[in-house]
């Protein structure tokens, strides 16, 4: 089999990072390189032509997931003509939905990657990106004129509700958790 062009190599790398970002959010970073590459439609051997290690891919896929999240926040602000409160409300509605609960692969990296990032080393790029992404998400949720504490509290409630609703999926409690968190975040506003 011949060598791939530089353009094809870049496309392959993009496909692997995108696939890894989704699979890591859905299944965790423990997924094997062989399974990840199969899902990306590439051979296991192609992995090592693109990445120095699986940890390097975890770092890059984490960055990719948080870049997607930042784009979603920017799109929300644009959709509501910069009205932060309307964009926040739309985010809360979507975040605490059954659809988001059931779609971890395309869901929030804060909730999906927390445990894996916590288990990784403190000196890892994924941890730095994760912490920066959490801070940015909390800032997005902060009320106008607030110092940021309310954004952190809102994020904690969103995160906790999503994780608990995923863990209790299949029981009535799962949807009760989503509804209670939604009410707590929207009724006082």
The 8 nearest C-alpha neighbors of each residue, nearest first, counted from 0:
[[1, 2, 3, 45, 42, 4, 44, 41],
 [2, 0, 3, 4, 7, 8, 5, 45],
 [1, 3, 4, 0, 5, 8, 7, 45],
 [2, 4, 7, 8, 1, 5, 6, 0],
 [3, 5, 7, 6, 8, 2, 9, 1],
 [4, 6, 8, 7, 9, 3, 10, 2],
 [5, 7, 9, 4, 8, 10, 3, 11],
 [6, 8, 10, 4, 9, 5, 3, 11],
 [7, 9, 5, 11, 10, 6, 4, 12],
 [10, 8, 12, 6, 7, 11, 13, 5],
 [9, 11, 7, 13, 8, 12, 14, 6],
 [12, 10, 8, 14, 9, 13, 7, 15],
 [11, 13, 9, 15, 14, 10, 8, 16],
 [12, 14, 10, 16, 11, 15, 17, 9],
 [15, 13, 11, 17, 12, 16, 18, 10],
 [14, 16, 18, 12, 17, 13, 39, 19],
 [17, 15, 19, 13, 60, 18, 14, 20],
 [16, 18, 20, 14, 19, 15, 13, 21],
 [19, 17, 15, 21, 20, 16, 39, 14],
 [20, 18, 22, 16, 21, 17, 23, 15],
 [19, 21, 60, 17, 23, 18, 22, 64],
 [20, 22, 104, 18, 24, 19, 23, 105],
 [23, 21, 25, 19, 24, 26, 20, 104],
 [22, 24, 27, 28, 26, 20, 25, 21],
 [25, 23, 111, 104, 21, 22, 27, 103],
 [24, 26, 104, 22, 103, 23, 27, 21],
 [27, 25, 23, 22, 24, 30, 28, 29],
 [28, 26, 23, 29, 24, 25, 30, 115],
 [27, 29, 23, 30, 115, 26, 57, 22],
 [28, 30, 27, 31, 26, 23, 115, 32],
 [31, 29, 28, 27, 32, 34, 35, 26],
 [32, 30, 34, 33, 35, 29, 28, 36],
 [31, 33, 35, 34, 36, 30, 43, 53],
 [32, 34, 43, 36, 31, 35, 37, 42],
 [35, 33, 37, 31, 36, 32, 38, 30],
 [34, 36, 32, 38, 37, 33, 31, 39],
 [35, 37, 39, 41, 33, 38, 34, 43],
 [36, 38, 40, 34, 39, 35, 41, 33],
 [39, 37, 35, 36, 40, 34, 18, 41],
 [40, 38, 36, 37, 41, 15, 18, 14],
 [41, 39, 37, 38, 36, 42, 35, 15],
 [42, 40, 36, 39, 37, 45, 43, 38],
 [43, 41, 45, 44, 36, 37, 40, 46],
 [42, 44, 33, 45, 46, 36, 41, 32],
 [45, 43, 46, 42, 47, 48, 41, 33],
 [46, 44, 48, 42, 43, 47, 41, 49],
 [47, 45, 44, 49, 48, 43, 50, 36],
 [46, 48, 50, 49, 45, 44, 51, 52],
 [49, 47, 45, 46, 50, 44, 51, 8],
 [48, 50, 47, 46, 12, 45, 51, 8],
 [51, 49, 47, 52, 46, 48, 55, 56],
 [50, 52, 47, 55, 49, 53, 48, 56],
 [53, 51, 55, 54, 50, 56, 47, 46],
 [52, 54, 56, 55, 57, 50, 51, 32],
 [55, 53, 57, 52, 56, 58, 51, 123],
 [56, 54, 58, 52, 53, 57, 59, 51],
 [55, 57, 59, 53, 58, 54, 60, 50],
 [58, 56, 54, 60, 55, 59, 61, 53],
 [59, 57, 125, 55, 61, 56, 124, 60],
 [58, 60, 56, 62, 61, 57, 63, 55],
 [59, 61, 20, 63, 57, 16, 62, 58],
 [62, 60, 64, 58, 63, 59, 125, 57],
 [61, 63, 59, 65, 60, 64, 66, 128],
 [62, 64, 60, 66, 61, 65, 59, 67],
 [65, 63, 61, 67, 66, 62, 20, 108],
 [64, 66, 68, 62, 67, 63, 132, 69],
 [65, 67, 63, 69, 68, 64, 62, 70],
 [68, 66, 70, 64, 65, 69, 71, 63],
 [67, 69, 65, 71, 66, 70, 72, 64],
 [68, 70, 66, 72, 71, 67, 65, 73],
 [71, 69, 73, 67, 68, 72, 74, 66],
 [72, 70, 74, 68, 69, 73, 75, 67],
 [71, 73, 75, 69, 70, 74, 68, 76],
 [74, 72, 70, 76, 75, 71, 69, 77],
 [75, 73, 77, 71, 72, 76, 70, 78],
 [76, 74, 78, 72, 86, 73, 77, 71],
 [75, 77, 81, 73, 79, 74, 78, 86],
 [78, 76, 80, 74, 79, 75, 81, 73],
 [77, 79, 75, 76, 80, 74, 81, 86],
 [78, 80, 76, 77, 82, 81, 86, 85],
 [81, 79, 77, 82, 78, 76, 83, 75],
 [80, 82, 76, 79, 77, 83, 78, 86],
 [83, 81, 79, 80, 85, 84, 86, 76],
 [82, 84, 86, 85, 81, 87, 76, 79],
 [83, 85, 87, 86, 82, 88, 142, 143],
 [86, 84, 88, 87, 83, 82, 89, 79],
 [87, 85, 83, 89, 75, 88, 76, 84],
 [88, 86, 90, 84, 85, 89, 83, 91],
 [89, 87, 91, 85, 90, 86, 84, 92],
 [90, 88, 92, 86, 87, 91, 93, 85],
 [89, 91, 87, 93, 88, 92, 94, 86],
 [92, 90, 94, 88, 89, 93, 95, 87],
 [93, 91, 89, 90, 95, 94, 88, 96],
 [94, 92, 90, 96, 91, 95, 89, 99],
 [95, 93, 91, 96, 92, 90, 99, 157],
 [94, 96, 177, 93, 92, 91, 181, 161],
 [97, 95, 98, 93, 99, 94, 100, 92],
 [96, 98, 100, 99, 101, 95, 174, 177],
 [97, 99, 101, 96, 100, 102, 93, 95],
 [100, 98, 102, 96, 101, 97, 94, 106],
 [99, 101, 97, 98, 102, 165, 161, 96],
 [100, 102, 98, 99, 97, 103, 165, 168],
 [103, 101, 99, 104, 100, 105, 106, 98],
 [102, 104, 106, 25, 105, 24, 101, 100],
 [105, 103, 25, 21, 24, 102, 106, 22],
 [106, 104, 103, 102, 21, 107, 24, 25],
 [107, 105, 103, 104, 102, 99, 108, 24],
 [106, 108, 109, 110, 111, 105, 68, 103],
 [107, 109, 111, 112, 110, 64, 24, 106],
 [110, 108, 107, 111, 112, 113, 133, 158],
 [111, 109, 108, 158, 113, 107, 112, 162],
 [110, 112, 24, 108, 109, 113, 107, 103],
 [111, 113, 108, 115, 114, 110, 109, 116],
 [114, 112, 116, 115, 110, 109, 111, 117],
 [113, 115, 117, 116, 112, 118, 111, 110],
 [114, 116, 118, 112, 117, 113, 119, 28],
 [117, 115, 119, 113, 118, 114, 126, 112],
 [116, 118, 114, 115, 119, 113, 126, 120],
 [117, 119, 115, 116, 114, 120, 113, 121],
 [120, 118, 116, 117, 115, 121, 123, 126],
 [119, 121, 122, 123, 118, 126, 117, 116],
 [120, 122, 123, 126, 119, 117, 127, 124],
 [121, 123, 120, 124, 126, 127, 119, 125],
 [124, 122, 125, 126, 120, 121, 127, 119],
 [123, 125, 127, 126, 58, 128, 122, 59],
 [124, 126, 58, 128, 123, 127, 61, 129],
 [127, 125, 129, 124, 123, 128, 116, 130],
 [126, 128, 124, 130, 129, 125, 131, 123],
 [129, 127, 125, 131, 126, 130, 132, 62],
 [128, 130, 126, 132, 127, 131, 125, 133],
 [131, 129, 133, 127, 132, 128, 126, 134],
 [130, 132, 134, 128, 129, 133, 135, 127],
 [133, 131, 129, 135, 134, 130, 65, 128],
 [132, 134, 136, 130, 135, 131, 137, 129],
 [133, 135, 131, 137, 132, 136, 138, 130],
 [136, 134, 138, 132, 137, 133, 131, 139],
 [135, 137, 139, 133, 138, 134, 132, 140],
 [138, 136, 150, 151, 140, 134, 139, 135],
 [137, 139, 135, 141, 140, 136, 150, 134],
 [138, 140, 136, 137, 141, 135, 150, 72],
 [141, 139, 150, 137, 138, 87, 136, 142],
 [142, 140, 150, 138, 147, 139, 149, 137],
 [143, 141, 145, 144, 140, 150, 149, 84],
 [142, 144, 145, 141, 83, 84, 146, 147],
 [143, 145, 142, 146, 141, 147, 149, 148],
 [146, 144, 142, 147, 143, 141, 149, 148],
 [145, 147, 148, 144, 141, 149, 142, 150],
 [148, 146, 150, 141, 149, 145, 138, 151],
 [149, 147, 151, 150, 146, 152, 145, 141],
 [148, 150, 152, 151, 147, 141, 153, 142],
 [151, 149, 141, 140, 137, 153, 147, 148],
 [150, 152, 137, 154, 148, 149, 153, 155],
 [151, 153, 149, 155, 150, 154, 148, 156],
 [154, 152, 150, 156, 155, 151, 149, 157],
 [153, 155, 157, 151, 156, 152, 137, 158],
 [156, 154, 152, 158, 153, 157, 159, 151],
 [155, 157, 153, 159, 154, 158, 160, 152],
 [158, 156, 154, 160, 155, 159, 161, 153],
 [159, 157, 155, 161, 156, 160, 110, 154],
 [160, 158, 156, 162, 161, 157, 155, 163],
 [159, 161, 163, 157, 158, 162, 164, 156],
 [162, 160, 164, 158, 159, 163, 165, 157],
 [161, 163, 165, 159, 164, 160, 158, 166],
 [164, 162, 166, 160, 165, 161, 159, 167],
 [163, 165, 173, 161, 167, 166, 162, 168],
 [166, 164, 168, 162, 163, 167, 100, 161],
 [165, 167, 163, 164, 168, 162, 173, 161],
 [166, 168, 173, 164, 165, 170, 163, 169],
 [169, 167, 165, 173, 170, 166, 164, 172],
 [168, 170, 167, 171, 173, 172, 165, 166],
 [169, 171, 172, 168, 173, 167, 174, 164],
 [170, 172, 173, 174, 175, 169, 168, 167],
 [171, 173, 175, 170, 174, 176, 167, 164],
 [174, 172, 164, 167, 168, 176, 175, 171],
 [173, 175, 177, 176, 172, 171, 178, 164],
 [176, 174, 172, 178, 173, 177, 179, 171],
 [177, 175, 179, 174, 173, 178, 160, 164],
 [176, 178, 174, 180, 95, 175, 179, 160],
 [177, 179, 181, 175, 176, 180, 182, 174],
 [180, 178, 182, 176, 181, 177, 175, 183],
 [179, 181, 183, 177, 182, 178, 176, 184],
 [182, 180, 178, 184, 179, 183, 185, 177],
 [181, 183, 179, 185, 186, 180, 184, 178],
 [184, 182, 180, 181, 185, 186, 179, 187],
 [183, 185, 181, 182, 180, 186, 187, 153],
 [184, 186, 182, 188, 187, 183, 181, 88],
 [185, 187, 182, 188, 183, 184, 181, 180],
 [186, 188, 185, 184, 183, 182, 181, 180],
 [187, 185, 186, 184, 84, 183, 88, 142]]
